[in-house]
Amino acid sequence: MLQRGKFLAGALAAMALVTGSSFAQTAPQAVTVIHAGRLLADPSTGRVATEQSILVNAEGRIISVDAGYVTPAGATVIDQRNRFVLPGLIDSHVHLTSELSANQLIEEVTLTPADGALRGAENARKNLLAGFTTVADLGASNDSIFALRRAIRENRVPGPRIIASGASITPHGGHGDSNGFAPDINAVLANPNACSGADECRRATRRQIQAGADVIKITATGGVLSNTAAGVGQQFSDAEFAAIVEAAHSMGRRVTAHAHGVEGINSALRAGVDSIEHGSYINAESARLLRNRYQVPTLLAGWWVGQLAERGGTLTPAQTDKARQVSRDMANMGRFARQNNIRIAFGTDTGVSPHGMNAREFQLMVEAGFSPLQTIQAATINAADHLQLNNETGRIVPGLAADIIAVDGDPLADVSTLMNVRFVMARGTTHKDE
């Protein structure tokens, strides 16, 4: 039997050599090569290499990063020799299917989930062209965002890779529920995931996972843009927090918590939530609890609603009062997070601010004391780790998806250059090259 096995192995090897059949092992062939003048391939190192070639295969994966300008036979060359090249950016908190406007109340009762999906396709393209090749969409109609996620995954519409929560888990009448309308309208628009009591919240979590959620988003506290004068304090009970986290973790999903008030932040963290969105009133105890977990500060959301509150005409009175206060306090929170070395994943809450403006967050982070490199790390390796995409994106290294952008100038010296991304490749497909 052993001799027969050796004979078969030798015969198969000979056939491969003679016929060039599929028995032969062949290296993947580059179909595209990017010539990068300066390259920050792995933001964890901060090392910038010059005159590099990034080879990409037909499946949109990086084959290699080679020194010098190499040109494999038959490969398409993309010339970025005069630009700074870095990994595609990741926004850990967006709302693709909507955008805050003066029409917000009427649109809640006139737009359908189909409208949301179509608007989402338009906004997804804006995010992509701004250099964001991956986003986490946190809080949208299941029908709208899951359809958009599928369409992008199947290359039917252009857009970033989407990690989607779908509808938030929220307490009845809380930040993620319908507020500000007549009672009968509120009943029609109510969030199907609104819950009260541990058992009901556990059930809502399981149903959302069944519906297709990649991650569970909860509204742990009140929010600025819920149209109710209910403040931004804790809204779920400790028992409800614990039930949601237990249900999500037992089914392989992480939980991220929209949270402003410090009691809600710390209670959610004690219950085991995996990350905090916003975190406007974090304190020293929050910083202790956040060790080995991520905060997504969304400084842009605070800055933008502050602008709207002063400008008038878009926010309701209940929203305006909260926006004025929270916008000031969020700026202080950014400085506190930096001083206390809290792990930060980049996120903007875009959809509150206009789609495509996401990179303004980099400037706000620098104003809060982060270095340009730290902000880029937050939007690449940190966000990839936060979203469990370490083996997919966040760096330009062999085996990962070819999510690659380029800018004029040096973002390590001036992060405002990221407001004008000139080249965008997502999963091996070029979407922008100016």
DOSELUM-122405 format. One line per field, with one value per residue (C-alpha): residue in one letter; x, y negated, z negated; chain. Coordinates in Angstrom, 3 decimals. Each point is the difference from the previous one (the first is absolute). Layout:
% DOSELUM-122405
type: c(A_...) .
c1: c(X_...) .
c2: c(Y_...) .
c3: c(Z_...) .
mol: c(A_...) .
% end
This chain:
% DOSELUM-122405
type: c(M_L_Q_R_G_K_F_L_A_G_A_L_A_A_M_A_L_V_T_G_S_S_F_A_Q_T_A_P_Q_A_V_T_V_I_H_A_G_R_L_L_A_D_P_S_T_G_R_V_A_T_E_Q_S_I_L_V_N_A_E_G_R_I_I_S_V_D_A_G_Y_V_T_P_A_G_A_T_V_I_D_Q_R_N_R_F_V_L_P_G_L_I_D_S_H_V_H_L_T_S_E_L_S_A_N_Q_L_I_E_E_V_T_L_T_P_A_D_G_A_L_R_G_A_E_N_A_R_K_N_L_L_A_G_F_T_T_V_A_D_L_G_A_S_N_D_S_I_F_A_L_R_R_A_I_R_E_N_R_V_P_G_P_R_I_I_A_S_G_A_S_I_T_P_H_G_G_H_G_D_S_N_G_F_A_P_D_I_N_A_V_L_A_N_P_N_A_C_S_G_A_D_E_C_R_R_A_T_R_R_Q_I_Q_A_G_A_D_V_I_K_I_T_A_T_G_G_V_L_S_N_T_A_A_G_V_G_Q_Q_F_S_D_A_E_F_A_A_I_V_E_A_A_H_S_M_G_R_R_V_T_A_H_A_H_G_V_E_G_I_N_S_A_L_R_A_G_V_D_S_I_E_H_G_S_Y_I_N_A_E_S_A_R_L_L_R_N_R_Y_Q_V_P_T_L_L_A_G_W_W_V_G_Q_L_A_E_R_G_G_T_L_T_P_A_Q_T_D_K_A_R_Q_V_S_R_D_M_A_N_M_G_R_F_A_R_Q_N_N_I_R_I_A_F_G_T_D_T_G_V_S_P_H_G_M_N_A_R_E_F_Q_L_M_V_E_A_G_F_S_P_L_Q_T_I_Q_A_A_T_I_N_A_A_D_H_L_Q_L_N_N_E_T_G_R_I_V_P_G_L_A_A_D_I_I_A_V_D_G_D_P_L_A_D_V_S_T_L_M_N_V_R_F_V_M_A_R_G_T_T_H_K_D_E) .
c1: c(0.000_2.871_1.724_-3.295_-0.430_3.493_-0.722_-3.242_1.664_2.803_-2.454_-2.064_3.117_1.142_-3.416_0.111_3.419_-0.913_-3.560_0.016_-3.184_-1.660_2.170_2.805_0.224_0.073_0.549_-2.860_0.495_-0.132_-2.652_0.636_3.085_-0.037_3.209_0.065_2.326_-0.379_-1.711_-1.280_-0.773_-0.372_-1.074_0.981_3.640_-0.337_2.699_-0.293_1.785_0.752_-0.248_-2.084_-2.144_-3.234_-1.002_-3.710_-1.575_-3.283_-1.816_0.852_2.612_3.483_2.666_3.070_1.560_3.324_2.786_0.429_-2.382_-0.571_-2.346_-1.113_-0.769_-3.600_-0.833_-1.797_2.162_-1.570_2.380_0.000_3.695_-0.714_-2.359_-0.130_-1.649_-1.612_-2.649_-3.648_-1.632_-2.573_-2.889_-1.376_-3.258_-2.119_-3.661_0.014_-3.752_-0.654_1.404_-1.140_-1.903_-2.780_-2.373_0.818_-3.468_-1.994_2.396_-0.654_-3.599_0.444_3.060_-0.060_2.754_0.443_0.680_2.539_1.801_0.209_1.191_2.393_1.495_0.635_1.526_2.079_1.637_0.744_1.664_2.029_1.206_1.031_2.436_-2.042_0.133_-1.649_-2.785_-2.071_-3.636_-1.555_-3.746_-2.112_-3.011_0.874_-1.579_2.011_3.461_0.107_-1.068_2.709_2.615_-0.867_0.018_3.475_1.301_-1.250_1.564_-3.403_0.577_3.242_0.585_2.121_-0.036_-2.884_-0.178_-3.656_-1.953_-3.385_-2.549_1.274_-1.117_-1.622_-2.231_-3.626_-0.072_3.788_2.468_-0.450_-3.804_-2.541_-0.454_-1.558_-3.101_-3.619_-0.474_-1.632_2.873_2.577_-1.705_0.329_3.631_1.092_3.316_-0.823_3.016_-1.268_-0.129_-0.624_1.239_2.863_-1.905_-1.508_3.368_1.667_-2.678_0.443_3.744_-0.401_-2.524_2.332_2.779_-2.475_-0.825_3.656_1.804_3.809_0.162_-2.575_-0.408_-1.814_-1.058_1.269_-0.854_-2.042_1.256_0.306_-2.155_-2.894_-2.876_-0.764_1.151_1.155_3.634_3.024_0.055_-0.269_-3.168_0.449_0.080_3.036_-1.993_-0.969_3.641_1.085_-2.708_0.883_3.729_-0.539_-2.328_2.304_3.211_-1.589_-0.846_3.422_-0.787_1.667_-1.989_0.738_-1.765_-1.100_0.686_0.383_-0.736_2.688_-2.355_-1.188_3.548_1.335_-3.034_0.187_3.725_-0.511_-2.623_2.596_-0.719_2.939_0.266_-1.454_-1.288_0.388_0.815_-0.547_0.261_2.611_1.894_2.909_-2.136_-1.036_3.652_0.744_-2.916_0.921_3.411_0.274_-3.244_-0.618_-1.616_-1.290_-0.088_-1.874_1.327_-1.360_-3.576_0.435_1.630_-2.658_-3.075_1.593_0.224_-3.634_-1.181_1.551_-1.153_-3.610_-2.605_0.941_-0.266_-3.181_-0.072_0.554_2.987_1.441_0.252_1.858_2.208_1.310_1.094_1.303_1.963_2.154_0.457_0.937_2.977_1.209_-0.602_2.412_2.777_-0.816_0.119_3.400_1.453_-1.217_1.268_-3.419_0.032_-1.714_-1.651_-0.770_-3.694_-2.016_-3.764_-0.158_-3.610_-0.229_2.653_-0.035_1.240_3.450_1.125_1.244_3.671_-0.722_0.196_3.784_0.394_-2.221_2.034_3.246_-1.576_-0.738_3.689_0.394_2.942_-0.726_1.392_-2.255_-3.066_0.977_0.588_-3.477_-1.487_1.990_1.514_-2.067_-3.305_0.807_0.670_-3.157_-2.134_1.805_1.421_3.706_0.349_-1.871_1.017_1.800_3.484_1.605_1.574_-0.171_-3.255_-2.214_-2.560_1.369_-1.623_2.352_-0.189_2.385_0.223_2.110_2.242_0.885_-2.843_2.562_0.851_-3.455_-3.085_-2.120_1.432_-2.347_-2.917_0.980_0.721_1.132_0.121_-2.291_0.215_-2.402_0.419_2.166_-2.323_0.998_-2.841_1.874_3.260_0.225) .
c2: c(0.000_-2.390_0.665_-0.607_-3.343_-1.100_1.033_-2.036_-3.058_0.199_0.490_-3.032_-2.163_1.142_-0.778_-3.480_-0.667_1.357_-1.281_-3.135_1.340_-1.235_2.372_-2.566_-2.668_-3.507_-3.310_-2.541_-2.419_-3.767_-1.662_-3.443_-1.681_-3.307_-2.013_-1.932_-2.945_0.176_2.864_0.459_3.701_0.870_-2.959_1.884_-0.629_-3.568_0.834_-1.680_1.704_-1.639_1.327_3.099_2.282_1.569_3.097_0.939_3.170_0.555_0.757_-3.444_1.282_-1.363_2.383_-1.886_-3.378_-0.302_-2.549_-2.051_-0.504_3.475_0.788_3.633_1.156_-0.729_-1.961_-3.352_-2.721_-2.650_-2.910_-1.489_-0.898_-3.601_0.878_1.318_3.440_1.574_2.579_-0.726_-1.775_1.538_-1.952_1.962_-1.962_-1.201_-0.130_0.581_0.004_-3.472_-3.490_-2.600_-2.892_-2.470_2.594_2.647_0.168_0.159_2.548_2.346_0.356_-0.302_2.104_3.783_2.568_0.082_-3.738_0.648_2.631_-2.254_-2.972_2.358_0.985_-3.666_-0.622_3.173_-1.290_-3.343_1.768_2.172_-2.912_-1.782_2.859_2.145_3.541_1.528_-1.352_1.223_-1.044_-0.207_-0.476_0.219_1.815_3.664_0.108_-3.000_0.657_3.768_-0.333_-2.629_2.144_2.899_-2.142_-1.358_3.432_1.316_-2.971_-1.229_-3.538_-1.743_-0.487_0.853_3.354_-0.207_1.383_-0.527_0.104_-0.708_-1.368_-0.876_1.734_-2.784_-0.441_-0.927_-3.750_-0.151_-1.600_2.612_0.070_-2.299_-3.293_-3.405_1.007_0.484_3.261_1.827_-0.985_1.034_3.396_0.479_-1.145_1.865_1.856_3.730_0.599_-2.251_2.039_-0.203_2.595_2.452_2.805_-2.262_-1.628_3.412_1.012_-3.207_0.602_3.546_-1.096_-2.695_2.533_2.253_-2.920_-0.291_-2.360_0.135_-1.843_-1.017_-3.718_-1.132_-3.462_0.096_-3.646_-2.823_-1.691_-3.481_0.594_1.914_-2.475_0.085_-1.975_3.144_-0.948_2.183_2.153_3.771_1.505_3.799_1.673_1.991_3.221_-0.926_-0.760_3.381_1.880_-1.670_0.659_3.617_0.651_-1.664_1.622_3.443_-0.373_-1.318_-3.708_-2.955_-2.812_-3.687_-2.602_-3.475_-1.737_-3.623_-0.172_1.456_2.240_1.650_0.307_1.692_2.235_1.218_0.715_1.894_2.111_0.956_-2.135_0.093_-3.686_-3.437_-2.323_-3.717_0.198_-3.724_0.106_2.694_-0.244_1.733_3.069_0.162_-0.110_2.892_2.067_-0.753_1.675_2.499_-1.354_-2.807_-3.393_-1.542_-3.730_-1.425_-3.507_-1.061_0.678_-2.223_-2.755_0.146_-0.085_-2.906_-1.849_0.830_-1.112_-3.426_-0.279_1.007_1.412_3.698_1.272_0.087_-1.896_3.236_0.863_-3.525_-0.189_3.319_-0.840_-3.223_1.730_3.278_-1.603_-1.884_2.986_2.380_-2.187_0.284_3.764_0.321_-1.585_2.210_3.143_-0.961_-0.873_3.308_2.136_1.465_2.247_-1.890_1.305_-2.694_-0.766_-3.043_0.644_-1.176_-0.420_-2.438_-1.959_0.093_3.136_-0.480_-2.386_2.916_-1.017_-3.179_2.335_0.245_-3.728_0.004_2.851_-1.938_-3.011_2.313_0.909_3.113_0.113_0.367_3.555_0.891_-1.202_2.096_3.015_-0.538_0.114_3.027_2.595_-0.980_-0.103_3.290_1.593_-1.542_1.388_3.372_-0.592_0.408_2.721_-1.981_-3.655_-2.801_0.595_0.404_3.421_3.279_1.914_-2.910_-1.700_-2.706_-2.924_-2.818_-3.787_-2.804_-3.713_-2.937_-1.274_1.723_0.918_0.738_-3.690_-1.399_2.214_-2.470_1.607_2.918_-2.314_0.283_3.626_0.257_3.769_2.723_3.755_2.272_3.765_-0.311_-2.231_-3.580_-2.439_-3.305_-1.206_-3.736) .
c3: c(0.000_-0.874_3.353_1.830_-1.795_1.035_3.582_0.133_-1.504_2.539_2.875_-1.009_-0.266_3.433_1.507_-1.480_1.503_3.428_0.386_-2.159_-1.599_-3.189_-1.988_0.251_-2.691_1.504_-1.745_0.243_2.857_-0.477_2.128_-1.495_-1.408_-1.863_0.112_-3.287_-0.488_-3.797_-1.762_-3.542_0.371_-3.690_-2.165_-3.175_0.882_1.252_2.556_3.408_2.888_3.336_3.549_-0.692_2.175_-1.253_1.997_0.027_1.391_1.829_-3.265_-1.351_-2.448_-0.580_1.292_-1.121_-0.702_1.806_-0.120_3.147_2.893_1.383_2.888_0.308_3.537_0.954_-3.164_0.098_-1.527_-2.235_-0.407_-3.522_0.030_-0.987_-2.823_-3.548_-0.068_-3.066_-0.911_0.696_-2.927_-2.350_-1.544_-2.948_-0.324_2.916_1.056_3.739_0.587_-1.392_-0.398_-2.497_1.577_-0.680_1.501_-2.631_-1.581_3.231_1.484_-2.917_1.179_3.771_0.881_0.315_-0.599_3.788_-0.065_-2.745_2.048_3.068_-2.011_-1.709_3.353_0.779_-3.432_0.132_3.175_-1.693_-2.924_2.369_2.109_-3.193_-0.615_-2.392_1.339_-3.093_-2.220_-2.923_0.401_-3.458_-0.133_3.158_1.381_0.384_3.461_1.254_-1.364_0.415_3.657_0.566_-1.742_2.305_3.172_-0.767_-0.919_3.361_1.866_1.190_-1.305_-1.011_-3.669_-3.025_-1.744_-2.509_-3.512_-0.930_-3.239_1.549_-2.449_-3.463_-3.170_-2.020_-3.048_0.678_0.561_-0.046_2.366_2.730_-0.177_1.666_-1.831_0.562_1.956_-0.994_-1.928_2.901_2.334_-2.587_-0.184_3.768_0.118_-3.126_0.164_0.186_-2.250_-2.805_-3.201_-3.733_-2.465_0.266_1.726_2.629_0.722_0.258_2.514_2.031_0.190_1.251_2.600_1.286_0.423_1.815_2.310_1.053_-2.382_0.105_-3.319_-2.600_-0.628_-3.128_-1.124_-3.561_-0.695_1.409_3.142_1.424_3.078_-1.534_0.111_-3.691_-3.011_-1.803_-0.525_0.752_-3.133_-0.397_1.505_-0.232_-3.403_-1.085_0.362_3.566_0.862_-1.324_1.915_3.302_-0.362_-1.042_2.940_2.546_-1.216_-0.157_3.710_1.032_0.276_-1.644_-1.603_0.482_-2.107_0.981_-3.319_-1.109_-3.751_-2.233_-2.016_3.211_1.328_-3.110_-0.543_3.594_-0.343_-3.250_1.765_2.622_3.058_2.380_0.947_-0.652_2.698_-0.847_-3.744_-0.523_-3.793_-0.584_-3.275_-1.684_-0.771_3.662_1.030_-2.374_1.317_3.625_-0.254_2.868_1.458_2.463_-0.126_3.233_-0.860_3.059_-0.649_3.387_-1.114_-3.029_2.018_2.725_-2.251_-1.839_3.320_0.784_-3.444_0.499_3.596_-0.669_2.373_-0.071_-3.586_-2.053_-3.331_-1.965_2.203_-0.084_-3.786_-0.192_2.994_-1.518_-3.186_1.386_2.866_-2.510_-2.261_2.829_0.884_-3.606_0.128_2.939_-2.040_-2.994_2.157_1.358_-3.401_-1.451_2.896_0.768_3.058_2.802_3.153_2.557_0.463_0.976_-0.287_3.620_1.015_-2.886_1.919_3.820_1.733_1.486_-2.754_-2.157_0.103_-1.990_-3.018_0.514_-0.528_-3.094_-1.462_0.565_-1.707_-2.951_-0.272_2.165_2.394_3.735_-0.101_-2.934_1.910_3.035_-2.238_-1.465_3.526_1.181_-2.347_-3.068_1.854_1.742_-3.383_-1.469_2.856_-0.002_3.480_-0.789_2.611_2.636_0.013_-1.863_1.437_3.423_-0.416_1.940_-0.369_-1.031_2.214_2.279_-1.838_0.936_0.226_0.950_-0.723_1.052_-2.765_-3.261_-2.407_-2.720_0.053_0.842_-0.440_1.949_3.159_-0.773_0.776_3.668_0.853_3.620_0.539_-1.364_0.525_-1.878_0.081_3.107_2.031_0.753_-0.706_0.185_1.549_0.509) .
mol: c(A_A_A_A_A_A_A_A_A_A_A_A_A_A_A_A_A_A_A_A_A_A_A_A_A_A_A_A_A_A_A_A_A_A_A_A_A_A_A_A_A_A_A_A_A_A_A_A_A_A_A_A_A_A_A_A_A_A_A_A_A_A_A_A_A_A_A_A_A_A_A_A_A_A_A_A_A_A_A_A_A_A_A_A_A_A_A_A_A_A_A_A_A_A_A_A_A_A_A_A_A_A_A_A_A_A_A_A_A_A_A_A_A_A_A_A_A_A_A_A_A_A_A_A_A_A_A_A_A_A_A_A_A_A_A_A_A_A_A_A_A_A_A_A_A_A_A_A_A_A_A_A_A_A_A_A_A_A_A_A_A_A_A_A_A_A_A_A_A_A_A_A_A_A_A_A_A_A_A_A_A_A_A_A_A_A_A_A_A_A_A_A_A_A_A_A_A_A_A_A_A_A_A_A_A_A_A_A_A_A_A_A_A_A_A_A_A_A_A_A_A_A_A_A_A_A_A_A_A_A_A_A_A_A_A_A_A_A_A_A_A_A_A_A_A_A_A_A_A_A_A_A_A_A_A_A_A_A_A_A_A_A_A_A_A_A_A_A_A_A_A_A_A_A_A_A_A_A_A_A_A_A_A_A_A_A_A_A_A_A_A_A_A_A_A_A_A_A_A_A_A_A_A_A_A_A_A_A_A_A_A_A_A_A_A_A_A_A_A_A_A_A_A_A_A_A_A_A_A_A_A_A_A_A_A_A_A_A_A_A_A_A_A_A_A_A_A_A_A_A_A_A_A_A_A_A_A_A_A_A_A_A_A_A_A_A_A_A_A_A_A_A_A_A_A_A_A_A_A_A_A_A_A_A_A_A_A_A_A_A_A_A_A_A_A_A_A_A_A_A_A_A_A_A_A_A_A_A_A_A_A_A_A_A_A_A_A_A_A_A_A_A_A_A_A_A_A_A_A_A_A_A_A_A) .
% end
